Amino acid sequence: MENQFFVDAETLSPAALAKKHRLESDPSSRSDHMDYLPDMERIQSGVYQQVAAHMENYDYRRYTAAQVRAALEHEACSVEDFKALLSPAAEPFLEEMARRARRETGRHFGNTVYLFTPLYIANYCENYCVYCGFNCYNQIRRMKLTGAGLEREMQVIAASGMEEILLLTGESPRESGVEYIAGACRLARKYFRTVGLEIYPVNTEDYRLLHESGADYVTVFQETYDPRRYEQLHLLGRKRVFPYRFDAQERALRAGMRGAGFSALLGLSDFRKDALASALHVYYLQRKYPQAEMSLSCPRLRPIVNNEKISPQDVGERQLCQILCAYRIFLPFVGITVSSRESARFRDGIVRIAATKVSAGVSTGVGDHESKYAGAPDGGGGDEQFEISDGRSLPAMYRDMAGQGLQPVLNEYVYV
């Protein structure tokens, strides 16, 4: 499993290839993934220790059908109940879990489903994450939206009727600095009611600037919560520092962000342990910041440019459904997002059970919303981070959600 993602690009120089192979094969050539860089802010949190203790001691093979049945009968789902619902013993109870999850979703969210779209504004990256299409050794077309190009992409998206946007960048502070992202937030405020960010982790003061510039929430994928596996997959760059990434959402909340999103990327490591850790990360932070809006995602690996073989392997749709149902039962008040990584069929089904938010009109490339959704000629944009599975436009998604008896919602906030 360790080497399944590695790709050699023929266009890399011999020196670059030599460095890449050295990083892959020689652990001594890499920095310690638990050591902060000098400019990285440390906070005294304690949440990681709580999450790690549960994750390390979680033996999902010991749970029984009787424990799963008891968990489903309890009015409130404890941490121990949640562990049972994530275990293999719960797989035969998937229909019962789905019914319980659907009741909880209806009780707390009604029949609403929220719609948003991501906008990748830059795909430059300084990290070597071996599974990601943006990684610094993958030979792709790099691009950063600025000025009129950035505004035009937002205009195209806003013209479709979308009111919530998620701004994303590759992880390159040099090419996509905080001031650049803050400017994109200010521009997005002209066109959208809600602005989210999925960028590289930054310090509290930087999150404060981004919030003051118009950002409402921050989403950070931990990728995997297993620090040993994390070290194997993140070989170069600031993203290699595991604890700094783990505390990103808390720094954002301390800076005044209204909400935070959490996720592992299923398929990188033991998916049951990663699902447990993702939910417990939310669980413990919710108790520290009860005013914050928390959300969970559940993405699986997808093929990337120059490597179509990347897949989630043992995480099938049935396992994904089990995780999402367990999330809803354990954290009934938390929003659950299902991305365009998943098929239209799966997303149409899971929004009737556990999910509360889906993306529409998606492109994971840079600068191609107009060519993809507005019918304009393709001027050539930056390459995509990964392949999407569900490419429905906003009108199509809205129609399909309404056709299922759901109430599509584009914005839930009234600013006064």
N, C-alpha and C positions, 0 to 999 in steps of 0.2 A: 504493500500500500504506500510505503514512503516515497517511492519514485514514480508513481503512476502519472503524476501531473507534469513531470519535467519535459520541456520541449527545447530542442536545439534549433536556433534560427540560423539558417545558412548565411544570412547576410551579416551576422555579427563578425566583428573583427577578431583575429586570432587572440589578441590580448583580452578582449571582452569575454570570449568563449573560455579562455583559460581561467579568468576570475570567476565566471559563473560555475564552472565545473569544480573549482576549488571550494567555493562556498557550499556546493552540494555534498562534496565527499569528505571535507575536512572540518569537523566541528570546531577545531582550535582556531580556524580562520574567522569565526563569527564572534561577535560581541555577546556578552551574557544577556539573554532575553529578559532577565528580571532586573537589570540595572537601568536606572533612569539616566537619561542624558542630562547634562548640566542645566539646560534651560527648561526642563520639564518640571512642572509644579507637582509637589507631593502633598496629598491631603491625608489627614488622619481620619479614616473612615471606619474600618472594621468590617465592612460588608463582605469583602473578598474572603476573609477568614471564615465567615459563617457559611458562605456558599461552598467554598473549597472543602470544608469539613463534611458537608452532606454529600458532595460529589464523590469524594475519595472513599467514603464508607458505603456507597450505594451499590449493593449487590442485588440487581433486579431479578436474578435467577431464583432467589429464595422466596419470592412472593407466591402466594397460592390463590386459587380461585375463590376460596372463602374470604380472603382478605380483600380481593377485588369487589366481591359482592357486598361486603360490609362497607367499603368505601362509597359505593353507589347508594347505599341506604342512609348514610349519614347526611344530615341536613347541611352541615358545614364540612368542607373538605380540608382535612389537616395535611400537614406536610407528609406524614406517613401514608395517608390515604392517596395523596398525589403520586407518591413513589409506586404504590401498588398499581395505579391506573396507567402508569408508563411502562409497566413490566410486561414481559411476554405472556404472563398469566391473564392479562386483561384482553388479549387479542380476541378470544371467543366471545367477549362481552361488548364488542364494538357497537352493536345495534343499541344495547341498553345505554352505553355511554353517549351515543349520538342523541338518543331521546332526552337524556338528562341535560346534555349540553344545549339542546334546542330550547328546553324549558328555561334554562338560565339566561340564554341570549334574549329570549322573548321578554323575560321578566325585567331585564336591565337595559335593553336596547330597543325593545319593540321589534318592528319589522323593517327598521332602517338599515341601509347600507351606504357608507360614505365613499365617495369617488374622488380620486386625485390623480395627478400625473407627475412623473419625475422629469426633470430637465437636467441633463448632463451638460455642464457649462465648460468643463475642461477634462481631458483625459491624460494629462501628463502625470507621471508617477515616478517616485524615487525609491519605491520599495521593490523587493524581489519576493513576492508572494506567489508561489509556484503554480497555483490553481487559477489565478486571476488574469483576465485578458489585458488589463492595464499594466501588468508588471513591467519593470524597467528593462527587462531583457527580451520582452516580446516585441517583435518588429511589426508595429501597427502605425496607422496614420494618426499622428498626434495633432490636437487642435485645442484652442481656447477661444471661447466666445467673448468678444469685447464690443463696446460701443453699439453701433447700429445693428450689428449681427445678433448680439445678445437681446436687444430690445425687440427685434423682429421675431425671434423665436418665441418670446413671451407673448407678443401680439397674436401670433398664430394660435398658440395654445388658449389664450383668453378668448379669442374669437369663437372657439369651439364651444364655449360655455363653461369651461373649467374655472373653479374659484379657489382651488387649493393646489399649490405646486410644491414639489420637493426638489430643491436644488442640490446637485451632486457634483463632486469633482474627484479626480484622481488625487492621490496623496503626494502632493508636491508643494510644500510651502514656498519654494522658490518661484514656480510658475503660477501658482494659484494661492497667493498670500491672503492673509486675513482681511486686509484692506480691499483686495479685489473681491472677495466673497461678500464683504459688507456692502460694497457698491452694488453687487448683484441683488442683495436683499432689498436695498432701497429701491432699486428699479422694479423688483417683483411686487413691492407694495403698491405700485401704481396700477397693477393689473389684477392682483389676487387678494382675496380676503384672508387667506391663511398661507404662511410661508414656512416650510420645513427645511431642514438641512441634513444632508448625509455627507459629511466631509471628514477629513482627518481630525483626530482629537487635538484640542488646543487647551491652553490654560484658562482659568476662570475669567481673567480680565479680558481675554479675547472673546470668550463666549458672551461676556457682558456687552462688548462692542457689537457683536453680531445680533444680539437680542435688541439692543437699542436701534439697530439699523433695520429692524423689521422681522427678524426670525422669531417664530413662535415656539418651535420645538426642534429637538436634535435626535437623530437616529444614529446609533453606532452598532455595527455588527461586531461582536467579539470574535466571530468566525469559529473558534473552538475554545471551550473553557478548560481544556486539558493543557496545562502549561508545557508538558513534554511534547505533545503533538504540535502545539503552537510553535515551539522552537524549531521543529523539523520543517514546517511549512513557510515560515517567515524568516528568510535568510539574510535580508539586507534592508536597511532603512529604519525610519523612526517607528514604523508599525511593528517592528520586531520587539519593542518594549511592552511586554504583556501587562504589567500592573498599571501602566499609564493609560493604556487603552481601556482596561477594566473600569477605571474610575471616571471615564469621560462623561458619562451621563450625570454623575453626581456633581462634577464641576459645572456642568451646564445648568443644573437646577439651582446650584448656589449662586449662579450668575443671573438668575431671574427667569430662565426659560420656563414657559408654561408647561411643557411636557417633554417626555423623553421616550424613545423607542429602543427596544432591545431585541437581540437575536443571536443565535448561532447559525452557521451555514452548514446545514445537515449533509453529511456525507464525508466531512473532513476527518471525523473521529467517531467515537462511540456515540451514536445519535441519541440513545436514551439518556446517557449522562449529560450530554450537551443540552438536551431539552429540559432536564431537571434543573441544571444550573441557570439556564436562561430565565426560567420562571422564578427561581429563588432570588435571582438578582433583582427582579421586579418586586418580589414579595418583601424583601428586606428594605429596599429603598422606599417603597410605598409607606412603610412604617416610619421612616425618618422624614419623609416629605409628603405628608398626607394630602396637601393641596395640589400636588402635581398630577398631571394626566399621564398615565403610563400605557404603553402599548407593546405588544409582542408581534414579531413576525416569525415565519417558519420557512425560510427559503431553502431550497435544495440546490446542489451543484448543477451547473449547466455547462454545455460546451462553450469554448471560447475561440476567438480567432487564432488560427494555427494549431488548435488542439480540439478536434471534435469528439475525442474519446472520453473527455471528462464527464463523469456521471455520478449520481449519488449512491450507486451500487446497492447496498442493502436497505435503503430507505425508499420503499415503494409507496404508492398512494395510500394503501391500507395503513401502513405505519404512520404516514403523515396525518391521516385522518384521526388516528388514535391520539397522536400528540396534541392536535388542535382541540379535540374534545376534552382531553385531560386538562389542557390550559383553561378552557372555559369553565370547567367544573371547579378547578382550584382557585381561579382568579375571575370570578363572575363579573366584576366591574371593569376589567381591563379590556381595552380595544385589541382586536386581533386583525392583522393585515395579511392578506394572501396576495402575493405579487404575480406579475405576468410570467414568472418562471414556470408557473403551473398551467395546465391546459384549461381551456374554456370549460370543458365538461366538469373538471374537478372544482374549479372556482364557482361555477353555477350551483354545484351541489353543496359546497361547504358554507356558502353564505346563508343557506337555509338552516344551518346547524350551529356553527360556532363563529365564523368570521364576521367582522363588522365593517371592513374597509377593503376596497380593491382598487387597483390602478387601472387606468384606461388611457388609450391613445399613447402607448408607451414606445419610446425609443431609448436604447441604452448607448447610442452613439451621440456624437456632438455635432450640433448644427444641422440636423436633418428633419426636424419636425415639419418644416414647410414642404419639403420634397415628399415626405412620407404621408402626411395627412392633409396638406392643402393643395396638392396637385402641382406644385411649382417644379420647374426643372431641378434636377439634382446638381448642386454646385460642388459636391464633394465635401464631406464632413470628416470628423474624426471617427475612427473605428469603434465598434461596440465593446462594452465590457464583457457581455455574455449574450448568448442567443435567448430571445424571449420565446415563450410558447403560445401565449394568448395575445394577439395583436389587435384586438378589437378597439375601434375608435370610441370616443366618449358617447356620441349618439347611439352607437350600436350597444355599448355596455348599458347605458341608461335604459334603452328599450328592452334589453334582455332581462335586466333586474326587475323592471316594472312588470314585465310579462310573467314573472314568477310570483307576483303578489307582494314584492318588496317595495319599499319606498326609498328610491335613490335620493341621497342628500349631497348637495354640493358644498354647503357651508352651514355650520351650526352656531356661529358666533355673531353677536350683535355688538359692534363697537360704538361706545358713546363718549 
